[in-house]
Amino acid sequence: MKLGSPAVLVCSLTNPFGVVHAEITPVEIGTDAVTVRVQVQHVPLPTTAEIPDALATAWSPASPRVRAPYGGSAEVQVTDQNGKTWTIVLHPERLTGARS
């Protein structure tokens, strides 16, 4: 992830709650942790096998900043556009260089 560049993750397993898109944007990258903001949107399971894309206009408001330590975890709660609150657990890992 790059500072200020959002990455969209999709939870779309066949389950009763449908498809959830989570947008995670790093706002500070430190040596021991990353601080992010999270937004979500939720759509019901589609009737086809195709997973719907996230809609630019359906994102929830951004969460407060959440600091997640590398190798640890942090929880954030975000309320989607339908008023449902989701708890997302972040498990950041710092990338390491390739080994030969």
N, C-alpha and C positions, 0 to 999 in steps of 0.2 A: 504494500500500500504506500502511496505517496502522500505527503503532507498536503491537506486541503483537497485531495482528489477522492471522491466517494467511490466505494466499491459496493456492488449490489450482490447480496447472497439470497438464494431462494430455497425455502423449505417447501417441498412439493410432494412429500410422500403421500401415499394413499392413506388418508386418515379423515376423521370426521370434521376437522376444522378448516380444510381447504388448503389454499396456497398462500404462503406468507413470504413477502419480499422484505428483506431488511437491508437498509442502506447504512453503511458504516463509514464515517468520514473522520480520519485522524486530524486532530487540531494541534497536537503537540506530540513530538516523538522524542523521548528521552533515552538515556542510556540504560535505565532500569524499568521503564514503563512507557505505555502509549496512552494518550488521552484522546478520547473519541466522542463524537455525537452520533446518535442512532435515530433513524426514522424507519417506520414500517408501513406496510399496506397489506391488506388482506382481501382475497377474493375467494368465493366458493369453489369447490372442486369443479373443474370443467366437465362437460359431458363427453368431450373428446379426449384423446390421449395427449393432446397438445397443451403444454403449460402456457398460460397467458403471460405476456410481458407485463412488467410494471408500468403503470400509467404516470406520466409526469405530474399530473394534477391530483393524484390520490395519496400522496405521502402524508404521513402524520406530521405534526410539528416535531422539530428536532428535540431530542432529550437534552437535559442538562449535560455538561461535560462529565465523562466517566473516566477515571484513571484506572487502567488495568496493568498490573505488573507482569513483565515477561516471565513465563513459566508459572504464573499464578492464574487467578481468575477475578472477575468483577461482574456483578449483576447490574442490569439496568432495566427499568420498567418503562415501556412506551405504550401510549394509547393510540390505537389505529383510527382510521377515518370513520369506523362504525361504532366507536366508543368502547371497544374491547381492549383491556390492558394485557399486554404480553410481557413476560419476563424473559430477557435474553441474557445468557451467561457467556461472557467473553473469556477466551483462553488464548491470549496472544503469545506468540513465540517470536523471538528475534531470528531473522534469517542468518544463516551462516554461509561462508564461502564454500564453493565446490572443492572437493578434495580429489586429487589425482591418484 
